[in-house]
Amino acid sequence: MKVANAADSNAGASSSTRSAIDENFSVKLICRNCRDPVPNIVEDFSAGDYVCGHCGLVLGDRIIDTRSEWRTFADSEGDDPSRVGDAGNPFLDEDQLDTMIARGGSNGAGLARALNRVQAQTNSQRREHMLLGAYKTISTLCDSYAIPKTIKDIAKQLFKKVSDEHLHRGKNHDATIAVCIFLACRQGQAPRTFKEICALTRVSLKEVTRTLKVIKSKLDTDTGMTLSNDLIERFCSNLKLDYETRRIARILSENVRKVGDTTGKSPLSVASACIYMATLLIGRERSPKAIAAISGVSELTIKYTYKILYNSRKELLTPDIMEHGRGVSEANLHIP
């Protein structure tokens, strides 16, 4: 490591020394009085100087303080020791450089209140307040159904797209939020049914489907299809079924699609019937009433769809169910 003297900054320094220092970036500053090979250099930020810790000689000045600045720039009645504003919100407009006018303060409180009122009436502020209110509603609704944060963020992005395209004008605000959550669940591979979304947002099915058609056509968003296999895992989890029952129900659902006997049936009905059939096969029957309470399908629909599966049991009960399942027996099946 090369050692450079703080005082040896003369113009007559040799070119070889300069080139050596230029090539080696590990340059160490030492005091020209002490010449200690292990210098004790103190940074005096209050004065902006480099000072030798042994003899007190000033070795450099005009230091830039890179530390955090914990001074308060708020009113005397508040404590705000921050030097910058909040982090940028990706779900709001990109500029986010507007200045907020506070209402408080003893001096000129009336003028500050009037300016704050005028600022709140501007279009940008109204739009920002609308977006923040919608995002808060989406977060609250998603948290109540234990929907993951990734899907929650997708719903917020969809709502911002709807707002940018002005598709929410003339539409039910709650229905727009419901459609954004519905589409976000589809895109996040965790679909929710229309009944679940309507129960969550308390918006009618007619209003949700009408808003969905408009948003889907204008944004060209692919809603995809909900398959029975996508619902089985969640229904089985709510029913507290073991892993073997879930495995058999998933295989039955895949086999049903190949057989095609349930064409035209709702994925909810097929998923419920597959779960009921799986519980019968493994000898741990759950009643259609218990399954209906979780899936939202009527008992009669579950029984009717199960009869279709029962009639096609020869094609559905493949070896990966009968030979590799523990305690699985076709004799357990019966018509309820």
C-alpha positions as CSV (number, residue, x, y, z in Angstrom):
1,M,0.0,0.0,0.0
2,K,1.4,3.4,-1.0
3,V,1.5,6.2,1.6
4,A,0.8,9.7,0.6
5,N,1.9,12.7,2.8
6,A,-0.8,15.3,3.2
7,A,1.8,18.1,2.8
8,D,3.5,16.6,-0.2
9,S,1.1,18.0,-2.7
10,N,3.8,20.1,-4.4
11,A,3.7,20.7,-8.1
12,G,7.2,19.3,-8.4
13,A,6.3,15.7,-7.4
14,S,7.9,13.2,-9.6
15,S,5.8,11.6,-12.4
16,S,6.7,8.1,-11.2
17,T,5.2,8.8,-7.8
18,R,2.1,10.3,-9.4
19,S,1.6,7.3,-11.6
20,A,2.0,4.9,-8.7
21,I,-0.6,6.8,-6.7
22,D,-3.0,7.0,-9.7
23,E,-2.7,3.3,-10.3
24,N,-3.1,2.3,-6.6
25,F,-6.4,3.4,-5.1
26,S,-5.4,2.3,-1.6
27,V,-4.0,5.7,-0.7
28,K,-3.6,6.5,3.0
29,L,-3.6,10.0,4.5
30,I,-1.1,10.6,7.3
31,C,-0.2,13.6,9.4
32,R,2.9,15.5,8.2
33,N,3.9,16.3,11.8
34,C,3.3,12.9,13.5
35,R,4.1,10.7,10.4
36,D,2.6,7.8,12.3
37,P,2.2,4.8,10.0
38,V,-1.1,4.1,11.7
39,P,-2.7,7.5,11.6
40,N,-5.6,8.6,13.8
41,I,-7.6,10.8,11.5
42,V,-10.8,12.3,13.0
43,E,-13.6,13.6,10.8
44,D,-15.1,16.8,12.5
45,F,-18.4,17.1,10.8
46,S,-19.5,20.1,12.7
47,A,-16.5,22.1,11.4
48,G,-16.1,20.2,8.1
49,D,-12.5,19.3,8.7
50,Y,-10.1,16.3,8.8
51,V,-8.1,16.6,12.1
52,C,-5.2,14.5,13.4
53,G,-6.3,12.8,16.5
54,H,-2.8,13.0,18.1
55,C,-1.6,16.6,17.5
56,G,-4.8,18.3,16.3
57,L,-3.4,19.5,12.9
58,V,-6.1,20.2,10.3
59,L,-5.4,18.0,7.3
60,G,-8.4,18.9,5.1
61,D,-11.5,21.0,5.1
62,R,-14.9,21.2,3.4
63,I,-16.0,17.7,4.2
64,I,-19.5,16.7,3.0
65,D,-21.6,15.2,5.8
66,T,-23.1,12.0,4.5
67,R,-24.9,11.0,7.7
68,S,-28.6,11.1,8.3
69,E,-29.9,14.5,9.2
70,W,-32.2,14.3,12.2
71,R,-33.3,17.9,12.3
72,T,-37.0,18.6,12.5
73,F,-38.6,20.8,9.8
74,A,-42.1,20.5,11.1
75,D,-44.1,23.0,13.1
76,S,-43.2,23.6,16.7
77,E,-46.1,21.5,17.9
78,G,-45.0,18.4,16.0
79,D,-42.0,16.2,15.8
80,D,-40.9,15.1,12.3
81,P,-37.2,14.2,12.3
82,S,-37.2,13.1,8.7
83,R,-35.2,14.7,5.9
84,V,-37.2,13.2,3.0
85,G,-40.7,12.4,2.1
86,D,-42.4,9.0,1.9
87,A,-41.2,6.4,-0.6
88,G,-42.9,6.4,-4.0
89,N,-46.1,4.5,-4.3
90,P,-46.2,2.4,-7.5
91,F,-50.0,2.3,-7.4
92,L,-50.3,6.1,-7.6
93,D,-49.4,8.5,-10.4
94,E,-45.7,8.6,-11.3
95,D,-44.9,12.3,-10.5
96,Q,-45.9,12.3,-6.8
97,L,-44.0,15.6,-6.4
98,D,-46.9,17.7,-5.1
99,T,-46.7,19.7,-1.9
100,M,-49.2,19.1,0.9
101,I,-50.4,22.2,2.7
102,A,-51.1,21.5,6.4
103,R,-54.0,22.9,8.3
104,G,-52.3,23.3,11.6
105,G,-50.1,26.1,13.0
106,S,-50.9,29.0,15.2
107,N,-49.7,31.7,12.8
108,G,-51.9,32.1,9.8
109,A,-54.1,29.2,10.7
110,G,-57.1,30.6,8.7
111,L,-55.0,31.1,5.6
112,A,-53.5,27.6,5.9
113,R,-56.9,26.1,6.3
114,A,-58.2,27.9,3.2
115,L,-55.2,26.9,1.1
116,N,-55.6,23.3,2.3
117,R,-59.3,23.3,1.2
118,V,-58.4,24.7,-2.2
119,Q,-55.7,22.1,-2.7
120,A,-58.1,19.3,-1.8
121,Q,-60.5,20.4,-4.5
122,T,-57.9,19.9,-7.3
123,N,-58.4,17.0,-9.7
124,S,-55.1,15.4,-8.8
125,Q,-55.8,15.4,-5.1
126,R,-59.3,14.0,-5.7
127,R,-58.0,11.2,-7.9
128,E,-55.2,10.3,-5.4
129,H,-57.8,10.2,-2.5
130,M,-60.0,8.0,-4.6
131,L,-57.2,5.6,-5.4
132,L,-56.0,5.4,-1.8
133,G,-59.5,4.7,-0.6
134,A,-60.0,1.9,-3.2
135,Y,-56.6,0.4,-2.3
136,K,-57.6,0.4,1.4
137,T,-60.9,-1.3,0.6
138,I,-59.1,-3.9,-1.5
139,S,-56.6,-4.7,1.2
140,T,-59.4,-5.0,3.8
141,L,-61.5,-7.3,1.7
142,C,-58.5,-9.5,0.7
143,D,-57.3,-9.8,4.3
144,S,-60.8,-11.0,5.4
145,Y,-60.5,-13.9,2.9
146,A,-56.8,-14.5,3.6
147,I,-55.9,-13.7,0.0
148,P,-52.1,-13.4,-0.5
149,K,-50.3,-10.0,-0.8
150,T,-49.3,-10.8,-4.4
151,I,-52.9,-11.2,-5.5
152,K,-53.8,-8.1,-3.5
153,D,-51.1,-6.1,-5.5
154,I,-52.5,-7.5,-8.8
155,A,-56.0,-6.2,-7.8
156,K,-54.6,-2.8,-7.1
157,Q,-52.8,-2.7,-10.4
158,L,-56.0,-3.7,-12.2
159,F,-57.9,-1.0,-10.4
160,K,-55.3,1.6,-11.4
161,K,-55.6,0.5,-15.1
162,V,-59.4,0.8,-14.8
163,S,-59.0,4.3,-13.4
164,D,-56.5,5.4,-16.0
165,E,-58.9,4.3,-18.8
166,H,-61.8,6.0,-17.0
167,L,-63.8,2.7,-17.1
168,H,-65.1,3.2,-13.5
169,R,-67.2,6.3,-14.5
170,G,-70.9,5.5,-14.3
171,K,-70.2,2.1,-12.8
172,N,-70.7,0.9,-9.3
173,H,-67.5,1.6,-7.3
174,D,-67.9,-1.6,-5.2
175,A,-68.6,-3.7,-8.3
176,T,-65.4,-2.4,-9.9
177,I,-63.4,-3.4,-6.8
178,A,-65.1,-6.8,-6.8
179,V,-64.2,-7.4,-10.5
180,C,-60.6,-6.4,-9.8
181,I,-60.3,-8.9,-7.0
182,F,-62.0,-11.6,-9.1
183,L,-59.6,-11.1,-12.0
184,A,-56.6,-10.9,-9.7
185,C,-57.5,-14.2,-8.1
186,R,-57.7,-15.8,-11.6
187,Q,-54.4,-14.3,-12.7
188,G,-52.7,-15.3,-9.4
189,Q,-53.7,-19.0,-9.8
190,A,-56.0,-18.9,-6.8
191,P,-59.5,-18.4,-8.4
192,R,-62.5,-17.5,-6.4
193,T,-66.1,-18.2,-7.5
194,F,-68.6,-15.5,-8.3
195,K,-70.6,-16.5,-5.2
196,E,-67.5,-16.0,-3.0
197,I,-66.7,-12.6,-4.6
198,C,-70.3,-11.5,-4.2
199,A,-70.4,-12.7,-0.6
200,L,-67.1,-10.9,0.1
201,T,-68.0,-7.5,-1.5
202,R,-71.8,-7.7,-1.0
203,V,-72.4,-6.8,-4.6
204,S,-75.0,-8.6,-6.6
205,L,-74.0,-11.2,-9.2
206,K,-75.8,-9.2,-11.9
207,E,-73.7,-6.1,-11.2
208,V,-70.4,-8.0,-11.0
209,T,-71.0,-9.8,-14.3
210,R,-72.1,-6.6,-16.1
211,T,-69.0,-4.7,-14.9
212,L,-66.7,-7.7,-15.7
213,K,-67.9,-7.7,-19.4
214,V,-67.0,-4.0,-19.7
215,I,-63.6,-4.2,-18.1
216,K,-62.7,-7.4,-19.9
217,S,-63.5,-6.0,-23.3
218,K,-61.8,-2.6,-22.8
219,L,-58.7,-3.8,-21.1
220,D,-58.4,-7.0,-23.2
221,T,-57.8,-9.0,-20.0
222,D,-57.9,-12.8,-20.2
223,T,-60.0,-14.1,-17.3
224,G,-59.2,-17.7,-18.0
225,M,-61.3,-20.6,-16.8
226,T,-61.8,-22.0,-13.4
227,L,-61.2,-25.7,-13.3
228,S,-62.5,-28.1,-10.7
229,N,-58.9,-29.0,-9.8
230,D,-58.2,-25.4,-8.9
231,L,-60.9,-25.5,-6.2
232,I,-60.4,-28.9,-4.7
233,E,-57.3,-28.0,-2.7
234,R,-58.9,-25.1,-1.0
235,F,-62.2,-26.9,-0.3
236,C,-60.3,-29.9,1.2
237,S,-58.3,-27.6,3.4
238,N,-61.4,-26.0,4.7
239,L,-62.9,-29.4,5.3
240,K,-59.7,-30.5,7.1
241,L,-59.2,-33.5,5.0
242,D,-56.0,-35.6,5.0
243,Y,-53.4,-35.6,2.2
244,E,-54.6,-39.0,0.8
245,T,-58.2,-37.8,0.4
246,R,-56.9,-34.7,-1.4
247,R,-54.8,-36.7,-3.7
248,I,-57.6,-39.0,-4.7
249,A,-60.0,-36.0,-5.2
250,R,-57.4,-34.3,-7.5
251,I,-57.0,-37.5,-9.6
252,L,-60.8,-37.9,-9.9
253,S,-61.1,-34.4,-11.1
254,E,-58.5,-34.9,-13.8
255,N,-60.1,-38.2,-14.9
256,V,-63.5,-36.5,-15.0
257,R,-62.2,-34.0,-17.6
258,K,-60.9,-36.9,-19.7
259,V,-64.1,-38.8,-19.6
260,G,-66.3,-35.8,-20.3
261,D,-69.5,-37.0,-18.7
262,T,-69.8,-33.8,-16.7
263,T,-69.7,-31.4,-19.7
264,G,-71.7,-28.3,-19.0
265,K,-71.5,-28.8,-15.2
266,S,-70.1,-26.1,-13.0
267,P,-66.6,-26.6,-11.7
268,L,-68.0,-26.1,-8.2
269,S,-70.4,-29.0,-8.7
270,V,-67.7,-31.3,-10.1
271,A,-65.1,-30.4,-7.4
272,S,-67.7,-31.0,-4.6
273,A,-68.8,-34.4,-6.1
274,C,-65.1,-35.5,-6.5
275,I,-64.4,-34.6,-2.9
276,Y,-67.5,-36.5,-1.8
277,M,-66.5,-39.6,-3.8
278,A,-63.0,-39.4,-2.5
279,T,-64.2,-39.5,1.1
280,L,-66.4,-42.5,0.3
281,L,-63.6,-44.4,-1.4
282,I,-61.2,-44.0,1.6
283,G,-63.9,-44.8,4.2
284,R,-64.0,-41.3,5.8
285,E,-67.3,-40.1,4.4
286,R,-68.2,-36.4,4.7
287,S,-71.9,-35.6,4.2
288,P,-73.0,-33.6,1.1
289,K,-74.4,-31.1,3.6
290,A,-70.9,-30.5,5.1
291,I,-69.4,-30.2,1.6
292,A,-72.2,-27.9,0.5
293,A,-71.5,-25.5,3.4
294,I,-67.9,-25.0,2.2
295,S,-68.4,-25.0,-1.6
296,G,-71.6,-23.1,-1.7
297,V,-73.3,-25.7,-3.9
298,S,-76.7,-27.2,-2.9
299,E,-76.8,-30.8,-1.5
300,L,-79.1,-31.9,-4.4
301,T,-76.6,-30.7,-7.0
302,I,-73.7,-32.5,-5.3
303,K,-75.8,-35.7,-5.1
304,Y,-76.8,-35.4,-8.8
305,T,-73.3,-34.8,-10.0
306,Y,-72.0,-37.7,-7.8
307,K,-74.5,-40.0,-9.5
308,I,-72.9,-39.1,-12.8
309,L,-69.5,-39.9,-11.4
310,Y,-70.8,-43.2,-9.9
311,N,-72.1,-44.3,-13.2
312,S,-68.7,-43.7,-14.8
313,R,-66.7,-45.2,-11.9
314,K,-65.1,-47.9,-14.1
315,E,-63.3,-45.2,-16.1
316,L,-62.6,-42.9,-13.2
317,L,-61.2,-45.4,-10.7
318,T,-57.8,-45.8,-12.4
319,P,-54.9,-47.9,-10.9
320,D,-53.2,-44.8,-9.4
321,I,-56.3,-44.6,-7.1
322,M,-57.1,-48.2,-6.5
323,E,-53.7,-49.8,-6.3
324,H,-51.7,-46.9,-4.8
325,G,-54.3,-45.7,-2.3
326,R,-54.3,-46.7,1.3
327,G,-57.6,-48.2,2.4
328,V,-59.3,-47.4,-0.9
329,S,-62.2,-49.7,-1.8
330,E,-64.8,-49.5,-4.5
331,A,-67.2,-51.3,-2.2
332,N,-67.5,-48.1,-0.1
333,L,-69.3,-46.3,-2.8
334,H,-73.0,-46.0,-2.6
335,I,-75.8,-43.8,-3.8
336,P,-76.9,-41.4,-1.1
